[in-house]
Amino acid sequence: MNRPSFYPRGAGQGGPPPFNPREWVDLIVLCATTQYDAMPMGDWHLARELARLAPVLFVDPPMSRLTPLRRPESASAVVGPRLTVLGPNLARLVPVVQPGPSRPGLVHLSTELTRRYLRRATTALGGQVSAVISGWPLYPVHGACRERVSVYWAKDDFVGGAALLGENARLLDGRERRVAAAADLVVAANPLVAQTWQRRGLDPVLIPFGTDTAAYERVDEAPWPAELDLPAPVAGFVGRINSRTDLALLEAIAADGQSLLLVGPKDAGFEPERFAALTARPNVCWVGPKPFEALPSYLKVIDVGLVPYLDSAFNRGSFPLKTLEYLAAGRPVVATDLPATQWLLAEMRDRLICVADEPADFAAEARRLGALPRTAAAMASRREFASRHSWANRAKQVHSSIISRSTGLTASGM
C-alpha cells in the first residue's frame, strides 16, 4: 500500500511517501484552528511534538474553494491532495467543503462533510484511533472516527472573541457548550477558560500553551537582519497586529524615543491611520510577516519583548505564545496584566516578566528592561523557565491525560 485510498481527481502523480498502515495504530487526530502551512501556532507545535509520542493526523479547519479569495496563502491546500503523509508519524487532512462553512445555515452541512472526511482519512490510515483532539467549537466531530477518547481543546474564549473571529457569538456559544459536554476530556489552555468550564459543571485539565525552546536557543548566533538599522536597545513585538493590540502602548514607546521593532502581519482594517503614523517615525521599523525559521534573527535584535494586549474578553481567555518565546530567547518581557501573565508569574521563582497597563508605565518598563545587560545568568534563568514550559512537555501532558482518561473509561466499562 503506497498511498491513502482517497485523492481528488486531477491530483499530481507524486503523492505522499510510502507508509505502512501498522505504523498508524493508536492514531491521534488533531482538529486544528489554523492551517498546517500557515504561521506556526499552538496546533502546529502540539502536533509535531505529539508525533514523537504517537502517530498524528493534523486536520486543517474546514475551508472551501473560495477561501483563497480571502486568504491567498490557503490556495495550495484546496487544490492539492486532501490527505497527505508529511513524514514519520505525521499526516495532514484538508476538509474542503461548501462556501461559508461557519455560517449559521451551513454549519451543519460543514460538520457532516467534515465527519465524512475524517472517517475516510482515518480508515485510509488504518482505522485505529486512540483520540480525537478537537479545537473546533462550531463543528461537533467527536465520534466520527470511533475514537476511544474524545477531547475538546478549549484554546481560547471563543465566544468573547467572536467578533474578532468573524463568527456569530450566540451560535458559537451554544455549539461550543454541546461540543464540550459531549467530550470525554476538556483541556483548557488558559486558567480563566478552565474556570469557565468548571462553572459549567465540567472538570477541565489545565494545559497552557508552550514554546519551542530549541528554535530559540541559538538566537544570538543568528544572522543580523539586513533591513534593520535601529540603535540599541530595541523594544520588540512579534505577532499579529490587530484589534487585540493596544496600539497606545506601542505609541508610548515610540514617543519616548525608544527603538521599536514590529514583526508580523497587520490586519488591514485595524487603525490604518494611527499605524501609518507610528511606523513613519524614524525610530520604528515594521518588517511585516516573517517565516517561523527567520524569527531568531529578529529576536536577536530585540532587547526586551513586548506583549501589548488590551484587556478584552478574548485576550483574558487567551494564552499568548510570544511571552514564552521571548523568554526562550533569553529576553526580558513587559506585558499587560492578563490571567495568562499572572499564571506564569505564579510559576516563577524570579520575576522574569514585568506587568504594566498604562502607556507611560509600559514605556518606562520597556526602557528599564531594555537597558539591562545581557548577562549569561539572566538569560539562562529565562531560558530555564521557558524550557519547563516547552511544547515537548505540553505534548507529554496531553498524551498522559489521554491515556489516563482512556484507562478510566475502560475501567468503568464505557
C-alpha positions as CSV (number, residue, x, y, z in Angstrom):
1,M,0.0,0.0,0.0
2,N,1.7,3.2,-1.2
3,R,-0.8,5.9,-0.6
4,P,-4.0,6.7,1.2
5,S,-7.0,5.5,-0.7
6,F,-8.7,8.8,-1.5
7,Y,-7.3,11.6,-3.6
8,P,-9.1,14.3,-5.5
9,R,-9.4,13.9,-9.2
10,G,-6.6,15.6,-11.1
11,A,-4.1,15.3,-8.3
12,G,-0.5,15.2,-9.2
13,Q,1.4,11.9,-9.6
14,G,3.9,12.4,-6.7
15,G,1.7,11.7,-3.8
16,P,2.9,11.2,-0.2
17,P,5.8,8.9,0.8
18,P,5.1,5.2,1.2
19,F,3.7,4.2,4.6
20,N,2.7,1.1,6.4
21,P,-0.8,1.2,8.0
22,R,0.5,-0.8,11.0
23,E,2.6,2.3,11.9
24,W,-0.6,4.3,12.4
25,V,-2.2,2.3,15.2
26,D,-3.4,4.4,18.1
27,L,-3.7,7.4,15.9
28,I,-4.3,10.8,17.5
29,V,-6.5,13.1,15.3
30,L,-5.9,16.8,16.0
31,C,-8.6,19.1,14.5
32,A,-6.7,22.5,14.3
33,T,-8.0,26.0,14.2
34,T,-5.1,27.1,11.9
35,Q,-3.8,25.6,8.7
36,Y,-0.7,23.4,8.9
37,D,1.3,25.5,6.5
38,A,0.3,28.9,8.0
39,M,2.3,30.7,10.6
40,P,3.1,28.0,13.2
41,M,0.7,28.3,16.1
42,G,-0.2,26.1,19.1
43,D,-1.9,23.4,16.9
44,W,1.2,23.1,14.7
45,H,3.6,22.8,17.7
46,L,1.5,20.4,19.6
47,A,1.0,18.1,16.5
48,R,4.7,17.9,15.8
49,E,5.6,17.1,19.5
50,L,2.7,14.6,19.8
51,A,4.1,12.9,16.7
52,R,7.1,12.0,18.8
53,L,4.8,10.0,21.1
54,A,2.2,8.6,18.7
55,P,1.0,8.9,15.1
56,V,-0.9,12.1,14.5
57,L,-3.3,13.3,11.8
58,F,-3.4,17.1,11.6
59,V,-6.7,18.3,10.3
60,D,-7.0,21.8,8.9
61,P,-10.1,23.8,9.7
62,P,-12.8,23.3,7.1
63,M,-12.4,25.6,4.1
64,S,-14.0,26.0,0.6
65,R,-12.5,26.6,-2.8
66,L,-13.4,30.2,-2.3
67,T,-11.3,30.6,0.8
68,P,-8.1,31.6,-1.1
69,L,-10.0,34.8,-2.3
70,R,-9.9,35.9,1.4
71,R,-6.7,34.1,2.4
72,P,-4.4,33.6,-0.6
73,E,-2.0,31.6,1.4
74,S,-4.5,28.7,1.5
75,A,-4.6,28.3,-2.3
76,S,-2.3,25.3,-2.4
77,A,-4.3,23.5,0.3
78,V,-7.6,23.4,-1.5
79,V,-6.2,22.2,-4.8
80,G,-3.7,19.6,-3.6
81,P,-4.4,16.1,-2.2
82,R,-6.9,16.0,0.7
83,L,-4.8,13.6,2.7
84,T,-1.0,13.6,2.7
85,V,1.6,11.9,4.7
86,L,4.1,14.6,5.8
87,G,6.6,12.3,7.4
88,P,7.1,9.7,10.1
89,N,4.1,9.7,12.4
90,L,2.5,12.8,10.9
91,A,-0.2,13.2,8.2
92,R,-2.4,16.1,7.1
93,L,-6.0,16.2,6.1
94,V,-7.7,19.3,4.4
95,P,-11.5,19.2,4.6
96,V,-12.8,21.2,1.6
97,V,-16.5,21.9,2.0
98,Q,-19.1,24.4,0.6
99,P,-18.6,28.2,0.7
100,G,-19.4,29.9,4.0
101,P,-18.7,26.8,6.2
102,S,-19.3,28.6,9.5
103,R,-22.5,30.5,8.6
104,P,-25.5,29.6,10.7
105,G,-27.4,28.0,7.9
106,L,-24.4,26.0,6.6
107,V,-22.5,24.9,9.7
108,H,-24.5,21.6,10.0
109,L,-23.5,20.7,6.4
110,S,-19.9,21.6,7.0
111,T,-19.9,19.3,10.1
112,E,-21.4,16.3,8.2
113,L,-18.9,16.7,5.3
114,T,-16.0,17.1,7.7
115,R,-17.1,14.0,9.6
116,R,-17.1,12.1,6.4
117,Y,-13.6,13.3,5.6
118,L,-12.4,12.2,9.0
119,R,-13.9,8.7,8.6
120,R,-12.4,8.2,5.2
121,A,-9.0,9.6,6.2
122,T,-8.6,7.5,9.4
123,T,-9.8,4.4,7.5
124,A,-7.1,5.0,4.9
125,L,-4.5,5.3,7.6
126,G,-5.5,2.1,9.3
127,G,-8.7,2.9,11.2
128,Q,-7.5,2.6,14.8
129,V,-7.9,6.0,16.5
130,S,-7.0,6.4,20.2
131,A,-8.2,10.1,20.5
132,V,-9.7,13.0,18.6
133,I,-8.5,16.3,20.0
134,S,-10.8,19.0,18.5
135,G,-10.2,22.7,18.9
136,W,-13.4,23.4,16.9
137,P,-16.2,24.9,18.9
138,L,-18.5,25.0,15.8
139,Y,-18.1,21.6,14.4
140,P,-19.0,18.6,16.6
141,V,-16.9,15.8,15.1
142,H,-16.4,13.6,18.1
143,G,-17.3,10.0,17.4
144,A,-16.8,10.2,13.7
145,C,-13.6,8.2,14.0
146,R,-14.8,5.7,16.6
147,E,-12.0,7.1,18.9
148,R,-11.5,5.7,22.4
149,V,-11.2,9.2,23.9
150,S,-12.9,12.5,22.7
151,V,-11.0,15.6,23.7
152,Y,-12.2,19.2,23.4
153,W,-9.3,21.6,23.3
154,A,-10.6,24.9,24.8
155,K,-7.8,27.1,23.4
156,D,-9.4,30.5,23.9
157,D,-12.5,32.3,25.0
158,F,-14.0,31.8,21.5
159,V,-17.3,33.4,22.4
160,G,-15.6,36.5,23.9
161,G,-13.6,36.8,20.6
162,A,-16.5,36.0,18.3
163,A,-16.4,39.5,16.7
164,L,-12.6,39.3,16.2
165,L,-13.1,35.8,14.6
166,G,-16.0,36.9,12.4
167,E,-18.3,34.4,14.0
168,N,-21.9,34.6,15.4
169,A,-21.5,34.7,19.2
170,R,-24.8,33.1,20.0
171,L,-24.3,30.2,17.6
172,L,-20.8,29.7,18.8
173,D,-21.8,29.7,22.5
174,G,-24.5,27.0,22.0
175,R,-22.5,24.8,19.8
176,E,-19.3,25.0,21.9
177,R,-21.2,24.0,25.0
178,R,-22.6,20.9,23.2
179,V,-19.1,20.0,21.9
180,A,-17.5,20.3,25.3
181,A,-20.3,18.4,27.1
182,A,-20.0,15.5,24.7
183,A,-16.2,15.2,25.1
184,D,-14.6,12.7,27.5
185,L,-12.0,15.2,28.4
186,V,-11.7,19.0,28.2
187,V,-8.2,20.5,28.0
188,A,-8.1,24.3,28.8
189,A,-5.2,26.4,27.6
190,N,-5.9,29.3,29.9
191,P,-6.7,29.5,33.6
192,L,-9.7,31.7,33.0
193,V,-11.1,29.4,30.4
194,A,-10.6,26.5,32.8
195,Q,-12.6,28.3,35.5
196,T,-15.3,29.0,32.9
197,W,-15.8,25.3,32.2
198,Q,-15.6,24.4,35.9
199,R,-18.5,26.8,36.5
200,R,-20.4,25.0,33.7
201,G,-20.1,21.7,35.6
202,L,-17.2,20.1,33.8
203,D,-13.8,19.0,35.0
204,P,-11.2,20.5,32.7
205,V,-7.4,19.8,32.7
206,L,-5.3,23.0,32.5
207,I,-2.5,22.6,30.0
208,P,-1.4,26.1,28.8
209,F,0.4,26.7,25.5
210,G,4.1,26.1,25.4
211,T,7.2,27.2,23.4
212,D,9.6,25.7,21.0
213,T,12.8,26.1,23.1
214,A,15.1,24.5,20.6
215,A,14.1,27.1,17.9
216,Y,15.4,30.0,20.1
217,E,18.3,28.5,22.0
218,R,20.9,29.9,19.5
219,V,19.2,33.3,18.9
220,D,22.4,35.3,19.5
221,E,24.2,33.3,16.8
222,A,21.5,34.0,14.2
223,P,22.4,36.3,11.2
224,W,21.6,40.0,11.6
225,P,18.5,41.0,9.5
226,A,19.8,43.0,6.6
227,E,17.0,45.5,6.5
228,L,17.4,46.7,10.1
229,D,19.4,49.7,11.3
230,L,17.8,50.5,14.7
231,P,20.1,51.7,17.5
232,A,20.1,49.6,20.6
233,P,18.4,49.0,22.9
234,V,15.4,47.8,20.9
235,A,11.9,47.0,22.2
236,G,10.2,44.4,20.0
237,F,6.8,42.9,19.3
238,V,6.5,39.7,17.4
239,G,2.9,38.8,16.4
240,R,-0.2,39.7,14.6
241,I,-1.2,43.4,14.9
242,N,-5.0,43.7,15.1
243,S,-7.8,44.7,17.4
244,R,-6.2,42.6,20.2
245,T,-3.3,45.0,20.2
246,D,-3.2,48.1,22.5
247,L,-1.7,50.5,20.0
248,A,-1.4,53.2,22.6
249,L,1.3,51.1,24.4
250,L,3.4,50.9,21.2
251,E,2.9,54.6,20.5
252,A,4.1,55.5,24.0
253,I,7.4,53.5,23.5
254,A,7.9,55.3,20.2
255,A,7.1,58.7,21.7
256,D,9.7,58.0,24.4
257,G,12.3,57.8,21.8
258,Q,13.0,54.1,22.1
259,S,13.8,51.9,19.1
260,L,10.7,49.8,18.3
261,L,10.7,46.8,16.1
262,L,7.4,45.2,14.9
263,V,7.5,41.8,13.3
264,G,4.3,40.2,12.0
265,P,1.2,40.7,9.8
266,K,-1.2,43.6,10.3
267,D,-5.0,43.4,9.8
268,A,-5.7,45.9,7.0
269,G,-8.8,47.3,8.8
270,F,-7.1,47.9,12.1
271,E,-6.3,51.6,12.8
272,P,-4.7,52.3,9.4
273,E,-4.0,56.0,10.0
274,R,-2.6,55.6,13.5
275,F,-0.5,52.6,12.5
276,A,0.9,54.5,9.5
277,A,1.8,57.4,11.7
278,L,3.5,55.1,14.2
279,T,5.6,53.3,11.5
280,A,6.5,56.6,9.9
281,R,8.6,57.5,12.9
282,P,12.4,57.2,12.3
283,N,12.8,55.0,15.5
284,V,10.1,52.5,14.4
285,C,10.6,49.6,11.9
286,W,7.8,47.3,10.8
287,V,9.1,44.4,8.8
288,G,5.8,42.6,8.2
289,P,5.3,38.9,8.4
290,K,8.3,36.6,8.5
291,P,8.6,32.8,8.3
292,F,9.0,30.9,11.6
293,E,12.6,29.9,10.8
294,A,13.5,33.6,10.4
295,L,12.3,34.7,13.8
296,P,15.6,34.1,15.7
297,S,17.3,36.8,13.6
298,Y,14.7,39.4,14.7
299,L,14.7,38.2,18.3
300,K,18.5,38.7,18.2
301,V,17.9,42.4,17.6
302,I,15.3,42.7,20.4
303,D,16.5,43.7,23.9
304,V,13.0,43.5,25.6
305,G,10.0,41.6,24.3
306,L,6.5,43.3,24.3
307,V,3.1,41.7,24.9
308,P,0.9,44.8,24.4
309,Y,-2.6,43.2,24.6
310,L,-5.8,45.1,25.5
311,D,-7.8,44.0,28.5
312,S,-10.6,42.3,26.4
313,A,-12.7,39.2,26.9
314,F,-10.8,37.3,24.2
315,N,-7.4,38.4,25.5
316,R,-8.3,37.4,29.0
317,G,-9.2,34.0,27.7
318,S,-6.1,33.5,25.6
319,F,-2.5,32.4,26.3
320,P,0.0,34.5,24.3
321,L,2.7,32.3,22.7
322,K,5.1,35.2,22.4
323,T,5.6,35.6,26.2
324,L,7.4,32.2,26.4
325,E,9.1,32.7,23.1
326,Y,10.8,35.9,24.3
327,L,11.9,34.1,27.5
328,A,13.2,31.1,25.4
329,A,15.3,33.6,23.5
330,G,16.7,34.9,26.9
331,R,14.9,38.2,26.7
332,P,13.1,40.1,29.5
333,V,9.4,40.8,28.9
334,V,6.9,43.6,29.7
335,A,3.3,42.5,29.4
336,T,-0.2,43.7,30.2
337,D,-2.0,42.3,33.2
338,L,-3.9,39.3,31.9
339,P,-4.7,35.9,33.6
340,A,-2.1,34.0,31.5
341,T,0.6,36.5,32.6
342,Q,-0.4,36.1,36.2
343,W,-0.4,32.3,35.9
344,L,3.2,32.4,34.5
345,L,4.3,34.8,37.3
346,A,2.9,32.4,39.9
347,E,5.1,29.6,38.3
348,M,8.3,31.7,38.6
349,R,10.9,31.7,41.3
350,D,12.3,35.0,40.0
351,R,10.2,37.8,38.4
352,L,11.0,37.4,34.7
353,I,8.0,39.3,33.4
354,C,7.1,42.9,34.4
355,V,3.5,43.9,34.2
356,A,2.2,47.4,33.1
357,D,-1.1,48.5,31.7
358,E,-0.8,52.3,31.3
359,P,1.1,53.6,28.3
360,A,3.6,55.7,30.4
361,D,4.3,52.8,32.7
362,F,4.6,50.3,29.8
363,A,7.1,52.5,28.1
364,A,9.1,53.1,31.3
365,E,9.3,49.3,32.0
366,A,10.4,48.7,28.4
367,R,13.1,51.3,28.7
368,R,14.3,49.9,32.1
369,L,14.4,46.3,30.9
370,G,15.9,47.1,27.5
371,A,18.8,48.8,29.3
372,L,19.6,45.7,31.4
373,P,22.9,43.9,30.4
374,R,22.6,40.6,28.6
375,T,24.3,38.6,31.4
376,A,24.7,34.9,31.0
377,A,23.0,34.3,34.3
378,A,19.9,36.3,33.5
379,M,19.5,34.8,30.0
380,A,20.0,31.3,31.5
381,S,17.3,31.9,34.1
382,R,14.7,33.0,31.5
383,R,15.6,30.0,29.2
384,E,15.4,27.6,32.1
385,F,11.9,28.7,32.9
386,A,10.8,28.5,29.2
387,S,12.2,25.0,29.0
388,R,9.9,23.9,31.7
389,H,7.0,25.1,29.6
390,S,8.2,23.6,26.3
391,W,5.8,22.2,23.7
392,A,7.5,18.8,24.3
393,N,6.4,18.9,27.9
394,R,2.9,20.1,27.0
395,A,2.6,17.2,24.5
396,K,3.6,14.8,27.2
397,Q,0.9,16.2,29.5
398,V,-1.8,16.0,26.8
399,H,-0.7,12.4,25.9
400,S,-0.7,11.4,29.5
401,S,-4.1,12.9,30.1
402,I,-5.5,10.9,27.1
403,I,-4.0,7.7,28.4
404,S,-5.4,8.3,31.9
405,R,-8.8,9.1,30.6
406,S,-8.8,6.1,28.3
407,T,-7.8,3.8,31.2
408,G,-10.6,5.4,33.3
409,L,-13.2,4.8,30.6
410,T,-12.1,1.2,30.1
411,A,-12.3,0.6,33.9
412,S,-15.8,2.0,34.0
413,G,-16.9,-0.1,31.1
414,M,-17.7,2.8,28.8
